[in-house]
Structures are given as structure tokens and as C-alpha cells.
Amino acid sequence: MKGKDFLDKMEFIDDKLIENASKAEKSKRAKKSWNRWAVVAACLCVLFVGCTTVNAATDGKFVETIKQWFTGKTLTNDIVTHKEEVYAKKIVFCNEKIVVFADELGAVVYDYKEEAVLGAINLQEIQCNYINAETIKTQFLSEDGEKLWIYNEKNGEPDGEIYEFDLSNIQTPPKDEVPVISPINILNLSLKENLSKLKDLKDNSYSKYVDAFSKVPLVKEKLNDGDHSYSKFAYVFKNENGQNIVCMMVISGLSEQNQTTELCFYNLETNKYEMKPLNIQADKSELKQLPDFEYTGSDEIMKAVCDYLCDCEKNCSRYTHQNNAVYIPYPIILKVDEKDNKVNVYGNFYSGYYELYGNQLNNMGGGESPAIITFQREADGSLRFVEIKKAGEGDNYAKDIKEFCKGIHGLYEEFMNHESIYKKRSEVRIQMISEYEKANHLGIEYIKDYGWDPIKINK
């Protein structure tokens, strides 16, 4: 059976629905230039292959960073410390007792009857963390609340391995613990017998997803405003009466300093719903600020530009609101002109804010600034900032660039060659973040832009 036919039979979301939702999500994300995400870092080192331990050393890192996911100003009903402006976390499984929700780093198993976290699954460690990626999608399959299978799909085909988790015998842990839930088995999806097994699993599964906006009336009636965030896809399960219930996460109070997080259970048969507060004992500890970026290369012009951009950003009001994010510049320098101890640097000066998610830096938003930066060459050879001339927005964008390129053959065309600029931007960004990792040893392996595939950095 071909992978796409297999997935269609698995009742996964229609490809067109995913494509349209992805476009809408990316468009929505692009309008939020300084978006904030929840932080859950993960360093799980326990992994089973055919139930054989590979490495049992976690040294507490996974547990500690999972706790940070629930850090809030209050001890309950405040699992996020930021404003969710795109979608709330993805519900990957739900029945009449437990719910499993996830972002691109981890999945948390929560008993909403007892209001207790039962454990967490490290999606990043098993490389099944493609929750909002472009070409690879992490899929979740469940069976009657006892087993959960997680694997990736690429170009409509199963890709890699399937990880099997047992959710049936998880016990409520002590109050301050977040147990690691490890796979009990790993299946190779390239084997036909395993694809056949997945087909059999489908026959015992009654769960599927629906688009929350189009299928859950409550979303249009109440939640689709600027003060709420909800799971993009609602998870459907059957209650004891055989009725279809959808579950989604809802975050309220986006316009306020404190937010509340709830689980919404909507009965598709009766159109009635119930909201259950997501009461999670939070960790009071503060998230640590990432080290400041500092250019460590040998290019004196690049260093002068980066130093100026970093100093400028520290002095603006926006910097103080970025909490544990790090500001990283990645200037595209097109021309350097030095005359009479005046150094003019022409370029498009890109930069962004990044938060650490396990082994990747997530892009929280940023901007560009086509400009000329002028430095004074001092007697000791150092460069002192003098002034910056920036291009305006809208109709002034091209007009201003043309003005400060006047008399320099071909420079305006270089500024306006967006394909070339974007390629250089990508290269310089990888270079800057690679150098940042080498200087600080944070374990960064990828750059992640919301809605796109992770980008491997050079180490």
C-alpha cells in the first residue's frame, strides 16, 4: 500500500486542509513581528530500541526544562508566561480521562480528572518534533487510550521510524515530579509488515482531527478574536454514550498581563461545551536570560556594525520586553567606502530575537533596515559610530535606497535584487548563530522559523 493511500485510510487531515491552514498560519505569523512562544527545552537521554536501553543518563535536564514550560506568575492556571498570538498547543490525544498536548519540543500527558501531570515525552530527542514545519509532519495515532504511536511523514509518505508509547499504566507521580515517558518499542516504517500493522491499528482507533475554525461553532462565535488563542486542530474522541467530543486548548486574556489556559470539550452532537481549567503546579523559578550576542570574527567592519546594532537594540524599549530571548544581528554588507577617515557601510541590516528550545533557536521575529552606517576612523585605528541613514517604508523604500546609492554604479540594483539578498541573509544568519553557539556552548543545532523546516547550523 502506498504511503498516501495508507494515510488517507488512516483518516488523517485532508492534504488541502493542511495546505490552506499552513498558508493562513504563516500569513498570520508574519503579521506578528515580535511573537512569543512557550519555552520547553528537552535533553532526554533515555531511549529504548526494541526495549533495550541505549543511554539512561538524563541528569535531570529534561525534567527541569519541562518544569519551565509551566512557569508562571501564579502557581495554577497559568502555564504560559507570554502572549500566545498564533495557536495554542496541539492536542495529540484525548479520552475521558487524559489529554496529551504538545509543541515542537515535547508532549505532556495530563490527567484532567485529577488535574495532574502524569509525564512528558521528548519529541525533539526522537526527532518527531515537526509540529509546525513545512515538508515534514509529525503524526500521532492512538488506540483506546492505551497506546500512542508517533512518527514522521514526508511528502505524503511515512518517513523514519514509529515510536510506541504505553499510556495505560501511568501512575500519578509525586507533586513536584515530571516523569519521562520513554518509548516501549520502535518500528521501522520501511518494512511492509510494519505498515500493515499500522493499518490494523487504524481499525482499532476512533480518533481523528477536525479544523477547529470550520468544525467547532464555538470558535467563530466566541474564540476567534484578539483575546483568545485555540488549538488549530481539535481532537475528536467518543464519550461513553458514543457521542463525538472535540478537545482543544484555549488560552484567554491575550490582551492582559495574566492569561488563563483551559481545555475545551465540545459535544458535536448537542453543541454544548464544558471548559476545564488546566491547573498545573508551576515552577516559580525564573527563566534564564541567554548570553548576549557578540561578534567573534576577524572582520573589523562586521564587528563594528554588529556592535552598533547590539548597542542600539539594548537602548530601545523593545529589548526589555524580550525576557530570555537573545538579539542576533546578521548584516548583509554590500559595499564599504573609506575616505578621509570616514567609513561608509552600505547594506541591509537584518536582525532577530531568538529563544532557545532544546537544541534549536526559535525565531521570535525581527526586521530589516536598508541603510548607510557611517563610522569615524580614529587615530588608534578603531571605528566610532557617527550616524545611520535608513530607508523608509512603503513608497519611500526604493526612493531612499536610490538616493543613498546615487553615484555608485550597480549598488541600487544590488539592494533591489531580493533573491540574492535573501540568499546572503540566510548564509550570514547561519554564520552568526554558528559563532554564537561556538562561543557559548548552548547545544544549538538548528534554527527554526515558525511554519518552516528547521535549518541545520554549521558547527
N, C-alpha and C positions, 0 to 999 in steps of 0.2 A: 504494500500500500504506500503511495506517495505521501510525503510529509504533509502537503497542503490538504489533500483529501482526508488524511488522518485527523488533522486539526479541525477541519470543518465538521467532521463527525463528533469531535470532542465538544462541540457547541461553544467553541471559543468565539470571542467577539469578531464580528464581521470585519474583514480587512479594510473595507471602505470606511467603516465607522471609526476604526483606529486611525486611518489616514486623515480623515476630516478632523477628528478630535486633536490629533497631533498638530495639525496646521493651526487650529484655533488656539491651542495651548501655547505654541511658540509665539503666535501673534500677541496673545495676552501677556506672555512673559516679557516680550520685547518692550512693552509699554511701561514696565516696572523697572526702571533703571537701577534702583537700589533695593532689590528684593532681599528678604531674609528667609533662610531655611532653618529647620530644626537641626541640631547637631547631635549625631550619634556616631562616635568613632568605634572601630572594632579591630581587635588584634587577636582573634580566636586562633589558637594553635592546636585545638583538638580536632582531629579529622579521622573518620573511620573509612577504610576501604575494605568492603566485604566483612565489616565488623571487626577489622584489625586496626589497632591504634597506630597512627603514624607518628604523632607528636602530641604528648599530653601536657606540654608546658604552656600554660596561658598566663602565668604570673599576675593574674588579676586584672590585666589591662582591659579585656573585653567587658568584664563586669563593671569596672569603674567608669568606662566610657558609655556604656549603656545607661548607667545612672544619670549621666549628664544629659541624656536625651529627655529626661523627665525633670530637669532642673527648672524651678520656677520661683516666683516671689512668694507663693503660698505653698503649703505642703500638699494640698489636694486640688484637683480640678483645674490644673494649670500646667499642662505637660510641655508647653512650648514657651520660649522666652522671647519670641519675636512675633511679627505680624505675618501670618500666612496669607499670601496675596495671589497664589495661583490655585492650588488644590490642597485639600487636607490629605492625610496619609491614605495609602491604598489599603483597602480591606482585601486580604487574600484568602481568608476563610472565616466562616461563622456558622455556628449551630445554636441550639437553645441554651448553651452554657458558656462556650468560649468564643472569642474572636481573635483573629490573628491579623495585625496590621503592620505595614512595612513602608519603608522608604528605600532608597538605593543602597543603604548600608546594612540594615538589619530588619528583622521581623520580630515582633513581640507577641507572645501568647498571653492573653488576658482573660481571666475568669470574671465576666461581668456580673455573675450572680453573687460571687463572694467579693468582688471588687479587689482582685489581687493579681499581680503579675506572676505568671507561672514560670516564665523563662523567655529566652531570646535566642534567635537563630542568626548567625553571622552570614549574611548573604554575600558580603564582599569576599570573605575568605574562600567560599566555594565558587566565586565568580558568577554568581547568579543575582547580580545587583543592577540589572538593566531595566529599571522601573520606568525611567523617562528618557531612554536612549532612542536612537533613530533606526538603525539597521538590525539591532539585536533586541529581542523582547524576552524577558524572564516570565515564564508561565508557571502557574500554580494549579495543582489538581488535588482534590480531596476526595475522601471516601468515608461518609458517615461519621465524620469527626474523629476517626481513629488514626488515619494515616494522612500525611501531606507529602506530595511529590513536587519537587521544584526542579526546573530545567530551563535551558535557553532555546529560543527559536531564532533562526537566522534565515532571512529571505524565504519565509514560509516553511522552512524545514527544521525539524529538531536538530539541535547542534550541541555536541559535547556529551555530557552525562546527566542522568537524572538522580537526584538525591532524595532518599526516602527518609521521612521523619515520622516517629510514632508519637502521637498526641494523646493517646488513650489513657496512659497511666501516669501522667504528670501530676505530681502532688503539689499542694500549696506550700511554697518554701517559707523559711523564716522571714520575718518582716523586712529585714534590710538586705536580703539576698536577691540576686537576679541570676538564676542558674543558666548555664549554657546548655542549649539543646543541640546535640550533635546528630548527624545522620546515622541511621542504623544500617543503611545499605546504600550502595552506589551502583547504578545500572548504566552500562554503555549503550547509548542510543543508536549507535551504528549497527547494532546487532538486530536482526529481524525478529528474533524471539522476544526481545525487549519491547519493540514496537507493538508486537502482538499482545504483550502483557499490558501495555498501556491502553490498548483498545479494550481489553477486558475490564480494566479499571474504570473506564468510562461508563461501562454498562452498570456499574455499582454506584456511580456518582450522580447526585441530583442537583449539583450546584452549577451556577453559571453567573456571568456578569451582565448587567444592563447599563446603558448610558444613563447616568443619574439625571441629567438635564431633560432628556426627552421622555424617560420612562417613569420618573418619580414626580408626580404632580406637586409635591411639597416644595421641590426645588424652585420651580417657576413662581409658585405662589408666595414663598417666604424667603428662600435662601439665596436666590440669585440677585443679590445686591452687594453693595460695597462693604457691608458689615459682617458677611458670612463667608466662610470657605468650606467646601464639602469635597468628599472623595469623588473623583471624576467618574469612576465606575462603581455602581452599587453592587453588592454581593447578594445573590439570591439563594435562600435555603427554605426548606419546608418545615413548618412547625408541626406539633403533634396532631393537629387537625388536618394536615395535608395542605395548608394554605401557604402560598408563596410570600415569604417575608424578605424584604431587602434591607441590608445593613450598610450604613455608610457613616463615616466620621464627619462631624460638623463642628467647626470652630466659630464661635461668635465673639463679637466685640473687637473686630479688627481695627476699628477707629479709636479704640480705647487702649489705655496702657496695659490693663489686665484682660486676658482672654479666657474664655471658658471652652472646654472641649467636651463634647458629648458623643455618644453613639445613638444614631437614629435607626429605629426599627419600624419600617413602613410596610403595612399589610396591603399587598396589591389586590386582594380580593375585597376588602372592606374599605380601603382608602383611609384607614385610621393608622395613627402612628404613636410611638412612645419614644421619648428622649431619656436616655440614661447617662448621667454624668460619668465621665471617665475619671474616676477618683483613683489617682495613683500617688503613692507616697513618694514625694520628690526629694532629690538630694539638694541640700542647701548650698553646697559648695559653688563657688563662682567659676565660670569657665575662664580658662587662662588665655590671656592675650597672646597671639602669635608674635614671634620676634619681628621687629621692623625689617623691611627690605632694605638692603644696602648693596649697591653695585660693587662687585668684587673683581671685575675685569680690568684689563690694562688700557682700554681706550679712554683717553682723558676727556674727549668730547662727550662720549656716552656717560661717563661718570658725572661730569658737570651737569648734564641735562637731567639725569636721574636724581641727583642730589637736589637740584632746584625743584623738580616736580614733587619729590617726597616732602621737602620742607614746606612747599606751598600747600600741600594737602593737609599736613599736620596743623596748619594755621587756620584752616577753614572749618566752619561749624559742622559740616557733614562728617568729618573724621571722628568726632567724639561720639557719634551715634552708631559706629560700626562694630562696637563691642569687641569680639575676639577675632574680627577679620583683619587681614593684612592688606595694605595698599601696595600694589606692584605696578610700576610703570613699564611700558615696553615701547619706547620711542622708535619711530621709523625716520631715520635721518637721511634726507635726500641730497643735501649739499651743505658744505661748510666753507665759508668765505672769511678769511682773516686779512685785515688791512688796518694799518695804523693802530695796532694793539686792540682793535675791535674784532671780535669773533662772532659772526652771524651764522646761526644754525637753522637751516630750513628743514622742516619735516612735519609729519603728522604724529602728534604725541599722544599715543594711546595709553590707557591705564585701566586698572580694575581693582575691585575688592574681592578677596578670596577667603573662604573658610575651609578649615581642614576637616575632611570627612574620611577618617581612617587613612587610606593610602592615596587619597586624591584631594586636590584643591578644587572646591566648587566655586564657580564664578558667580558672585553675588550681584554683578552689574558694574558698569564702567562707562567710559566715554572716549571720544577722540577730540583732538584740538589741532587742526592745521595752523601752523604759526611760524613766526621767526623769533628765536630766542637770541638775544644779544648778550655776550659776555665781554668783560674787560680783561685783557691780558695784563696781569700785574708784574711788577719788577722781578718777583721771585718765580715767575712762570705760571703761577696759579691762575685760575679763571674765576672772576667775580661776576655774578649776575647783574645785569644792567636793566633790561626791560624785555617784555614779550609783546608781540603783536599777533593777535589771534584773528582767524577768520570768523565772521559772524555766521548766523544761521539763516536758513531759508534762501531768499533771493541774494543775500549778501555773501553766501558761502563761496560760490565761484568768483564773484566780483572781487572780494577781498583777497582771495588767493592770487588772482590775476594781477592785482595791484602790487602785492609784495614780491611777485615774481618778475615784475617789469624789468626788462633789460637783460634777463638771464635766459638765454636760449634753451628751450626744451623743458624748463623746470615746471612751468604750469601744466604741461602735458603729463609730466611725471606725477604731479599731485592728483590729477584727474584720472589717472589710469588705476581705477579702483581694484581691478583684478590683481595687478602687480602689487599694489599697496597691501591688499588683504593677504597675499602670499607672504610678503615680507613681515607683516604683522604677526602671522602665525609662527614664523620662524623665530622672530625676536622674542615673542612671548614664551615659547618653549625654552629658549636660551636663558631668559631671565629667571624662570621658575626652576630650571635645572640648577642654575648657580645658587639660587636661594636654598634649594634642598641640600646642595653640597656644603653650604656654609652653616646650615642649622641642623642637619641630620634629623628631619622630621618624619622620614619614611614615605615621602611623597613619590608616587609612581605615575599618577595620571592627573590631567587637567580635565575638569568636567564642566561643560556649558549645558544649561538646562535644556532638555529636549534633544540633545545630540550625544553621539557616542563619546566615551572617554578618549582622551588623547594621551598616548604614552610619551613621557618625557625622557630625555637622554640623561643617563647617569654616568 
